[in-house]
Amino acid sequence: MKAKTIVAIMALLFFSTAIADKHGIGWRDLSDGQRVVLSQFADSWDSLPADKQLRLSRGAERWETMTPDQREKAQGRFQAWRELPDDRRDQIRERAEAFHNLSPAEQQRIRNNYHRYRQMNRDRRDMLRDRYRNMTPEQRQHMRDRAQKRPRTRPKDR
């Protein structure tokens, strides 16, 4: 009996998410907190594409769970994003999409490399960044090709 109930609830949740993905989310279906966060969209909500409604509602849901410090940092990042030129934002979107299309293992490898890079002292990071910037596109590709063939574990003192 419990298993059937759980399956029914899961099916209902899946079905409602699929409908929301296709047909959007009604303004009245948002929580009170989401409506407060999204109040600037109240008049135009029904005319927004369903995918944008879904993204905004999820963002408002996350916003409600943030601490004041997290909200302040998020506002700063959003302001910096809005100040970027359109072509730079497009480039970032393309790179994010490419990252999300990678396998989970490859995504984790990139995250690990990034964290290792961030833990280097500033002089070492600057030196590596300058060396990469001074490479030709062919040298960069050669380096990427070699990195993919290398074993994934390397000493930390590099």
N, C-alpha and C positions, 0 to 999 in steps of 0.2 A: 504494500500500500504506500509506504513512504517513498519507495523508489519511483513509483508512478507519479506521485506528487512532485518530486524533485525534477523528473523528466519533463512534466508538464510546465513547471515554472521555468525551467531552462529554455524550453521551446518558446514560451511566451516572451521571455526576455530577448531571445534571438530574433523572433518575429518582430517585436516592437522596435528593435535596433535596425532591422532591415527596412522597416517602413520609414523610420526616421531618416535613414540614409537616402531613401528614394524620394520621400514626400516632404521632408523637412520636419521641423519641430514647431508646434504651435506656441505662440507667446505665452498662453495660459498654461502650457505644459511645463514651462520652466519653473524652477523653485523661486520663492520670493527673493532669496539671495542672488540667484542668477539674474533675475529681472533688474535688481538694483545695479549690479555690475554692468549689465548690458543696456541700461536705460537709454543711452544715446541711440540705440537701434530700435526703440519701441515703435516709432512711427513707420519705419521701413522694414521691420522684421519679416513680414509676410512676403515681401518682394525679394528677399535675399535668396540666393541659391541654397538648396538643401544641404550641400556639403559645407557651405560657409556657416549656416545655422548650427550644424553639428560641431564644427571646429570652435565656434564662439561659445556654444553652451558648455563644451568640455573645458575650454579655457576659463570660463567663469566659475565652473565647478572647482577647478584647481585653485583659482584665486581665493575662493572662500576658505580653503584649507591652509593657506599660507600664513606665516607669522608676519607681523609688521615689518621686520627686517627683510624677510624674503620678498615681500611686496615692494619695498623700496628698491631693492636690487633689480627686481623684474622691471620696474618702471624705468630705471636707468638703462637697462639693456634694450627695452622697447624704444626709448628715446634715441639711443645710439643707432638702432636699426632704421628708424624713420629718417634719420639724417644721412644715411648712406645714399649714394647715387643709385638710380634704378638699375644700371648695368651691374653694379657690385652686388645688389640684392639678388638679381637674377643668377649671377655666378654662384652665390652662396646657396641658393635654392637648388641649383643643378648639382652642386657637390653633395648637398644633403641627400638628394634623391639617389645619387650614385652610391653613397654610403649605405643607405637603407636597402639598396638592392644587393649588397654584398651578403655573403653567408654570415651567420652569427660568429663563427670562428674568426673570419677575416675582420669583422667589426671589432671583436675583442682584441685582436692583434694590433689594430690601429689605435685603440684606446690605450693599450699597454705601452705602445711606443710613445704616445702623447704624454702619458703620465711620467714615463722615464725622462722624456725631454724636459718636462716642467720641473723635475727635481734636480736637473743639472744646474750648476752655478751660472750666473748671468753671462759671464765672459765666455764660457763654453757654448752656451746657446747662441750668443751673438756671432761667435766664430762659425758655428755650423750654418746659421742662417745666411751669413755673408757668403760662405763658400757655395751654398746652394744657389743663391741669387746670381752668382758669377758664372754658373755653369751654362753651357749651351743647352738647348732643348734635347739634343742627341745625348749629351752627357747625363742629363737628368733621367732620360728614358733608360739608358744603360744602367744607371744606379738603381732605378726601380726594378728593372729586370733581375739584377743581381740580388737585390733584397728579397725578392720572391723565391729565389732558389736556395737562399741561405737557411740553415736551421733556425727555428723560431726562438731558441734560447740563446742568449748571449750574456757575457759577463756584465755585471752592474757597473763596473768601474770604467766603462768606455766613455 
